């Protein structure tokens, strides 16, 4: 309803991880550099964590989009499967044909693929999102996959992406071998306060918003107060604020509109 009123070509504040709306905050830039370093440096296991809604998934999608063709990638969005199903997902996403579906065949096919890619000067990276949902057996399987290597370098780079619960899980004594093999770690933080206005303007511009659609300084202060800079909560608040602005037929989103949006969206 409000898209036509504001002249938007699409919803500016969807909570889906759309790379078209990617905003490179200082935190995202640091995280991206860590991931790229881990992959190019063949560090084996890389761990990216952050609270819900801090932008981990959209960062991973951007990484995949920007990755050069010499790096073959797989992206596992939902790892809540058995060990063999996880292996099936990885091999399928990498385009590896498996003659059988048993564990030995899958690992053999993956190893052959990795050796072939390494011989061509290529690298292979597997991103596993929502990794906090992996159980101990699955995480141990990942440790074993990280053993696929030559005498000089790792053949497979595995990026574990998850919420802080993943860090707690990795501290378990049963996973100490896996934890000790993590070559790169980065914990995502929310947006800095001084980046929030730029973030909102960035998303509005991509959605085709006119210049007269404004979030006041007071509105920005309230958004930061309620969201603490977490992009997903910022998006939810702004989405409700635009709807309220449409109802009130205004192009100026002020502090009172944000307060109202917070009451509706966040039950505050």
VOGU-3710 file (C-alpha; in Angstrom, 3 decimals, decimal comma):
1> xxxxxxxxxx> 0,000/0,000/0,000  2,645/2,506/1,018  4,956/1,721/-1,948  2,733/3,595/-4,378  2,269/6,479/-1,926  6,022/6,947/-1,507  6,880/6,046/-5,104  8,994/3,039/-4,116  9,884/0,370/-6,660  10,118/-2,296/-3,931
11> xxxxxxxxxx> 9,958/-2,671/-0,174  12,978/-0,909/1,258  13,051/-2,739/4,569  12,320/-6,395/3,907  14,033/-8,663/6,428  15,118/-11,121/3,728  18,859/-11,343/3,021  18,800/-9,601/-0,358  22,347/-8,801/-1,574  20,923/-5,914/-3,646
21> xxxxxxxxxx> 20,389/-4,045/-0,355  23,771/-4,933/1,135  25,199/-2,096/3,219  28,902/-2,300/3,949  29,167/-1,080/7,503  32,548/-1,003/9,217  31,616/-4,294/10,929  30,620/-5,950/7,661  33,809/-4,766/6,007  35,915/-6,278/8,796
31> xxxxxxxxxx> 33,949/-9,537/8,713  34,257/-9,777/4,924  38,018/-9,265/5,150  38,309/-12,030/7,744  36,302/-14,469/5,614  38,265/-13,650/2,482  41,563/-14,019/4,352  40,479/-17,406/5,711  39,432/-18,706/2,299  42,367/-17,375/0,279
41> xxxxxxxxxx> 44,814/-18,361/3,014  43,308/-21,877/3,093  42,844/-21,764/6,854  40,537/-24,788/6,883  37,843/-23,850/9,375  36,558/-20,287/9,728  33,975/-19,195/12,292  31,659/-16,189/11,892  29,245/-15,496/14,739  26,829/-12,746/15,689
51> xxxxxxxxxx> 23,481/-12,120/17,310  20,254/-12,700/15,404  19,718/-10,074/12,701  23,224/-8,608/12,553  23,593/-9,391/8,839  25,599/-12,624/8,733  23,579/-14,288/5,974  23,510/-11,276/3,639  27,276/-10,960/4,132  27,706/-14,594/3,079
61> xxxxxxxxxx> 25,566/-14,032/-0,016  27,709/-11,041/-0,939  30,829/-13,134/-0,422  29,471/-15,774/-2,804  28,556/-13,136/-5,394  32,013/-11,553/-5,276  34,030/-14,771/-5,091  36,278/-15,307/-8,035  35,740/-18,263/-10,365  38,837/-20,014/-9,044
71> xxxxxxxxxx> 36,927/-20,657/-5,800  34,192/-23,286/-6,007  31,514/-22,721/-3,364  28,587/-24,406/-1,623  26,096/-22,643/0,649  24,161/-24,758/3,158  21,287/-22,730/4,622  19,704/-25,304/6,898  22,113/-27,838/8,387  19,483/-29,627/10,499
81> xxxxxxxxxx> 20,076/-32,960/8,836  21,865/-36,201/9,587  25,613/-36,520/8,978  25,100/-38,314/5,663  22,439/-35,811/4,555  24,827/-32,959/5,310  27,459/-34,650/3,130  24,851/-35,119/0,396  23,968/-31,418/0,523  27,610/-30,370/0,285
91> xxxxxxxxxx> 28,426/-32,663/-2,645  25,213/-31,741/-4,461  25,816/-27,993/-4,074  29,369/-28,425/-5,370  28,009/-30,337/-8,362  29,771/-33,579/-7,451  28,100/-36,693/-8,889  27,901/-39,460/-6,295  27,351/-43,004/-7,519  26,102/-44,145/-4,146
101> xxxxxxxxxx> 24,697/-42,444/-1,073  26,779/-44,090/1,606  29,186/-42,057/3,711  32,360/-43,616/2,312  31,340/-42,961/-1,291  30,368/-39,367/-0,555  33,659/-38,580/1,196  35,653/-40,346/-1,527  33,832/-38,376/-4,240  34,418/-35,133/-2,323
111> xxxxxxxxxx> 38,110/-35,906/-1,826  38,586/-36,729/-5,516  36,853/-33,468/-6,441  39,050/-31,455/-4,066  42,246/-33,006/-5,410  41,121/-32,305/-8,975  40,270/-28,674/-8,159  43,560/-28,195/-6,335  45,399/-29,545/-9,376  43,715/-26,841/-11,447
121> xxxxxxxxxx> 44,807/-24,165/-8,994  41,289/-23,817/-7,604  40,064/-23,537/-4,023  36,833/-24,899/-2,505  34,755/-23,238/0,226  31,619/-24,478/1,974  29,528/-22,008/3,981  27,229/-23,545/6,598  24,672/-21,049/7,903  22,787/-21,472/11,191
131> xxxxxxxxxx> 25,686/-23,630/12,359  24,565/-23,325/15,979  21,979/-25,975/15,039  24,635/-28,560/14,194  24,850/-31,356/16,729  28,090/-32,755/18,145  28,239/-35,593/15,612  27,783/-33,210/12,681  30,461/-30,880/14,010  32,801/-33,820/14,430
141> xxxxxxxxxx> 32,077/-34,749/10,810  33,117/-31,230/9,819  36,373/-31,659/11,725  37,045/-34,841/9,786  36,321/-33,063/6,493  38,881/-30,433/7,459  41,468/-33,233/7,432  41,222/-33,362/3,634  44,538/-31,728/2,787  47,828/-31,975/0,958
151> xxxxxxxxxx> 51,160/-31,833/2,735  51,130/-28,050/2,356  47,537/-26,786/2,446  43,909/-27,445/3,245  41,825/-28,627/0,296  38,504/-27,547/1,798  37,654/-24,285/3,578  34,620/-24,584/5,864  32,911/-21,420/7,109  30,694/-21,975/10,150
161> xxxxxxxxxx> 28,185/-19,135/10,486  25,989/-18,968/13,544  24,585/-17,287/16,609  26,602/-16,952/19,858  25,304/-20,368/20,934  27,766/-21,816/18,426  30,649/-20,421/20,477  29,241/-22,063/23,591  28,881/-25,375/21,770  32,472/-25,239/20,530
171> xxxxxxxxxx> 33,678/-24,937/24,131  32,442/-28,453/24,927  35,303/-30,839/25,811  34,068/-33,270/23,152  34,647/-30,597/20,475  38,032/-29,336/21,675  39,789/-30,778/18,606  37,455/-28,900/16,261  37,706/-25,694/18,293  41,505/-25,817/18,196
181> xxxxxxxxxx> 41,438/-26,080/14,387  39,498/-22,876/13,757  41,970/-20,708/11,884  39,933/-17,492/11,668  37,238/-16,143/14,002  35,084/-13,031/13,807  32,092/-11,925/15,895  29,678/-9,527/14,181  28,538/-6,459/16,093  25,491/-4,253/15,309
191> xxxxxxxxxx> 25,749/-1,034/13,316  27,539/1,878/14,908  25,210/4,720/15,852  26,819/7,054/13,306  26,151/4,517/10,504  22,438/4,146/11,141  21,234/7,168/9,158  23,421/6,151/6,223  22,046/2,602/6,386  18,440/3,817/6,221
201> xxxxxxxxxx> 19,158/6,246/3,382  21,017/3,510/1,510  18,041/1,151/1,562  15,582/3,918/0,658  17,738/4,976/-2,302  17,900/1,414/-3,672  14,103/1,182/-3,384  13,748/4,407/-5,399  12,551/6,684/-2,599  12,135/10,397/-3,398
211> xxxxxxxxxx> 14,329/12,906/-1,560  11,338/14,355/0,262  10,905/11,096/2,188  12,877/11,893/5,330  13,659/10,263/8,669  14,315/13,088/11,141  17,284/13,143/13,510  14,869/12,433/16,354  13,525/9,406/14,488  17,054/8,086/13,958
221> xxxxxxxxxx> 17,785/8,492/17,685  14,644/6,526/18,573  15,413/3,787/16,061  18,877/3,327/17,527  17,441/3,358/21,045  15,024/0,537/20,236  17,262/-1,489/17,900  20,736/-0,950/19,389  21,875/-0,952/15,759  20,711/-4,481/14,873
231> xxxxxxxxxx> 19,814/-4,282/11,155  16,856/-6,667/11,315  15,164/-4,673/14,084  15,957/-1,438/12,225  14,206/-2,881/9,164  11,160/-3,952/11,163  10,842/-0,515/12,779  11,283/1,346/9,487  8,773/-0,885/7,710  6,117/-0,111/10,343
241> xxxxxxxxxx> 7,112/3,563/10,344  6,528/3,851/6,591  3,144/2,208/6,977  2,258/4,676/9,745  3,517/7,549/7,599  1,308/6,372/4,743  -1,732/6,245/7,037  -0,951/9,799/8,187  -0,156/10,919/4,631  3,250/12,300/5,552
251> xxxxxxxxxx> 6,695/12,052/3,973  8,386/13,018/7,239  9,065/10,123/9,612  9,567/11,649/13,039  10,216/10,483/16,577  6,517/10,008/17,399  5,985/7,759/14,399  8,944/5,621/15,459  7,580/5,347/18,996  4,267/4,187/17,575
261> xxxxxxxx> 6,040/1,723/15,268  7,971/0,304/18,220  4,773/-0,252/20,181  3,229/-2,143/17,284  6,256/-4,032/15,985  8,181/-4,732/19,166  5,302/-4,721/21,660  6,948/-1,895/23,647
//
